[in-house]
Amino acid sequence: PVIGIRPENITVTLEPTAADRVSGTLGDIAYQGRHSVLEIVLQNGHTLTVEIDQVKATVFSQAQPGSVVYCQWQDHSMLLLAAN
């Protein structure tokens, strides 16, 4: 099985918290008007795509690619998908 989480349901911070699920390094940041899309590279080499609003994007405007980031999400945001 594979766990799916919509990009807008993931919270990303620059500082660790007790609620962290995974950490990784900041890859690409794509500013897309009302929101931005972050690429997070996990330790296993997989990537996580996160969508953040303009307010949260200002926090990442000073972050450099390669910065360590921390990701959180609520249990109810996870979807169990069949792996093919």
N, C-alpha and C positions, 0 to 999 in steps of 0.2 A: 504493500500500500504506500501511497504518497500523501503527504499532508499539503493542502493548498490553503493559502491565505491571500485575500485580495490586497493589492499594494497599498490601498488607502487605509487598511486596518492595521498597519504596522507603524509603530512609533519608533523613532530613531533619536538617540541622544549622543552627545559627545562625552558624557560622564557616565560611569557605571551606576546602576541602581539595583535594588533587590529584585526587581521584576524582570531583569534581563533574561531573554530566551537564548539569544546568540549574540556573538560579537564578530566583527569583521573589519575590513578596511574600506574606506570610501573610495569608490572607483569614479565613475563619471557622474556629473550633475547636469541634467538637462532642464533648463528653465523654459517652461511652456506657458507663460502668461499667468493664469490664475493658480497654477500649481507647478511644482518641480518634480522630476523623477530622479531618484538617487539609485545608483548601482552600488550594492554592498558586496564585496568579495569575501566569502566565508573562508575559514581555515582549510576546509576540504577542497577549495577551488571552485565550488559552485557559487553562483551569484543569486542575490536576492534583490528584487526590484521593489522600491518603496516610493509611494506617491505622497508628497507633503504639500500643504497649502502655502500661500505667500508668506504668512506670518512666521511659520516654522522655517521656511526657506532662508529667511534673513539670518538665522542662527548658523546655517551652513555656508553663508556667503563668504565667510572668512576661513572655512575649513579647506584644507588642501587634499587632493587625492593622496591616498595612503594613510590618512588620519584614521585612528581607531574609532569605531562607532559601535553603539550598543542598541540592539533591537528588542522591542517588546510587543506583545499582542495579547489580547484576551482569549481565554479558552474557547469561547463561543464563536470566535472568528475563524477557527480551524475547520477545514473540510477534509474528510478522508476520501481519497480518490483511489480508484483501482490502477495499479501499475500495469502497463502493457509491455 
